[in-house]
Amino acid sequence: MKRKSVTSRDVAQLAGVSQSAVSRSFSPNAKVSEKTRKKVMDASRELGYRPNTIARSLITRSSRTIAVVTYSLENPFYSSVLEQASRFFQAQGYHLLMFFAPPGGSFDAVLDDIIRSQVEGVLMLAITMTQRQAGLVDDFGIPVVIINRTVDYAGISQVSSDNVQGGYWAGRHLASLGHQRIAYLGGLPDSSTHQQREAGFLEGLHSMEQACSAIEIGNYRYEDACEATRRLFSAPMPPDALFAANDLMALAAMEVLRHEFNLRVPRDVSIIGFDDVPMAAWPSHSLTTVRQPVDLMIQKATELLMKQVAQEETQPEHLILPVTPMLRKSTRHHADHN
């Protein structure tokens, strides 16, 4: 037998409060005393009441929804970013709606879906955009902030870390340890992160009067990085050091070298990653890497997006945040090559 629908009037009667108090109790940031909110929540649980958020969105013309667009959650770095973003928006009374773009990171495939979903803002997580795509989003007037990618378009706010500086440090550090055959394991070739980390890396090597011995592409994916590592180390003169454009690929390389090539890290090969995901610090990995400031990236990106959603008069900002080298045990010490 179908249960009778419970209304806010029923909740108000049981809680001994006004109907507007019930509405305010379910509205984020609304002014209502904790005593009243508790009465309403207790009555709601007892009656099995759930507010009709769809009906409310029609009245307020606010969906209270933020779209998050990414191409994969395989990389633990993006899982961390997503968790922190979700907690922030949840505290503001917003919900996240996930969209997955194809592996290449193209935005065209999901643009129509996002527009139809009537979200109030879009957080783009590691999605590669062209100027044309950025212009389309801007034309529709949807607030957008890009995290961990950059696009040559002034009208959209972007938050990234200093990929060039991180790559530069990796190149200089590996050269300073006495390595002579230093390779780069790159990400998605069209992505700004891959290009910027590679440019910084090559510049760092050049500053130490060295050149990159080989470049392979791992597309920021574990399996692709395993295959790329096999190609690199099957060469007649394999690398003695490797800079991977993210930690996931660095860990993939480490597994392949240890278990398929019987090479020791760092005695035979030094490895540096990029991101500083939690598992990078695990004792079995102890990965030397470049830390991205996840907390600050999320804080800045979500603040920028919420200002736009609130229709505050703001200018798009392009923020580049500093990175931090994390020295662990996957690279030689300076004395080891003497």
C-alpha positions, -999 to +999 in steps of 0.1 A: +000+000+000+014+034-010+023+057+019+006+090+022+028+118+012+041+138+041+041+176+037+060+204+054+027+213+071+027+179+089+063+185+100+055+220+113+025+206+133+044+178+149+074+201+157+053+229+170+068+255+146+057+275+116+058+261+081+083+288+072+106+276+100+105+241+084+115+256+051+144+276+066+156+245+085+162+228+052+178+259+035+216+262+038+227+294+055+191+304+064+186+321+098+171+296+122+180+287+158+196+253+165+167+245+189+142+250+161+163+232+135+166+202+159+128+201+164+122+201+127+148+174+119+134+152+147+099+156+134+111+150+098+128+117+107+097+105+127+074+112+098+098+102+070+096+137+054+120+147+026+119+183+012+111+185-025+143+201-038+131+200-074+100+220-065+121+244-045+145+249-074+116+258-097+104+284-071+138+299-064+152+293-100+183+279-083+193+243-088+220+244-061+240+222-083+276+224-095+289+203-124+323+187-121+338+176-154+368+152-156+380+124-179+389+099-152+392+093-115+420+067-120+446+092-108+444+094-070+452+131-072+418+138-088+400+117-062+416+139-035+406+171-053+370+159-058+366+149-022+377+183-010+356+202-035+326+181-026+330+189+011+333+226+004+302+228-018+282+206+005+289+230+033+275+258+011+244+238+004+253+228-031+254+193-047+279+180-073+269+165-106+296+144-123+303+145-160+329+124-177+346+135-209+362+110-232+398+099-224+413+126-246+398+151-223+377+168-250+350+191-236+327+190-267+311+157-258+296+169-225+290+206-233+254+200-244+246+179-214+260+205-190+239+232-206+207+211-204+213+202-168+209+238-157+238+237-132+248+270-116+285+265-122+311+242-136+344+230-121+366+216-148+391+191-134+420+184-158+400+189-189+418+202-220+399+230-237+405+248-269+399+286-272+368+279-292+353+256-265+362+282-238+344+309-259+313+287-262+311+283-224+317+320-219+289+328-244+264+307-225+272+327-193+278+296-172+304+303-144+334+281-150+367+275-132+394+252-146+416+233-121+450+219-131+448+229-167+453+262-185+437+276-217+448+306-237+415+324-230+412+354-207+375+351-200+376+320-178+392+317-143+420+291-140+438+277-110+470+256-116+503+250-099+537+260-112+542+231-136+572+247-153+590+253-120+582+217-109+597+202-141+627+225-139+635+213-103+631+177-114+655+181-143+682+199-123+679+175-094+683+144-114+713+159-133+729+170-100+728+134-088+752+124-116+727+107-139+736+108-176+706+092-193+676+110-180+642+104-196+607+120-195+575+100-191+549+124-203+511+126-199+484+136-224+504+153-252+478+180-258+474+189-221+489+221-207+503+201-177+523+178-199+536+206-220+546+228-191+562+201-171+582+189-201+593+225-209+605+231-174+622+197-173+641+203-205+651+238-193+663+223-160+685+197-178+698+224-201+708+245-172+730+216-160+744+212-196+724+180-201+698+169-226+668+145-223+678+110-234+643+098-244+606+108-242+577+084-240+540+090-234+520+074-207+488+095-210+486+099-172+473+063-170+488+034-151+487+008-179+499+032-206+528+042-183+537+005-178+539+000-216+559+033-220+583+021-193+588-012-211+597+007-243+621+030-226+640+002-207+641-022-236+664+002-255+701-006-260+710+023-237+681+025-212+677+055-189+693+057-155+668+083-143+632+091-150+609+120-145+572+111-147+546+138-153+524+124-125+528+101-095+505+074-109+529+069-139+559+071-116+545+043-095+537+023-126+573+027-138+586+017-104+566-016-105+577-025-140+614-018-132+614-038-100+593-068-111+600-071-149+635-057-153+649-066-119+662-030-115+666-014-081+651+020-073+671+042-067+704+023-070+699+015-107+673+041-116+661+073-098+625+082-103+607+115-097+569+120-099+545+149-098+514+155-075+523+139-041+493+117-039+490+100-004+504+066-016+536+083-028+547+086+008+539+049+016+572+031+027+571+006-002+571+036-027+588+065-008+585+084-041+604+117-046+579+140-062+567+175-067+538+184-044+508+203-058+491+225-031+457+206-034+441+224-004+450+259-017+440+250-053+405+239-042+401+268-018+409+293-046+390+275-073+358+271-053+359+307-040+363+320-075+334+299-087+310+308-058+317+345-064+306+341-100+275+320-090+265+347-066+268+371-095+294+393-078+313+417-100+345+398-105+371+396-132+384+362-143+417+353-125+445+330-137+463+318-106+496+298-106+504+284-072+538+273-059+549+237-058+571+220-032+598+193-039+593+162-017+626+143-013+622+107-005+639+074-012+632+069-050+662+091-059+699+087-051+716+108-026+743+131-039+771+109-025+758+078-042+773+084-076+808+091-064 
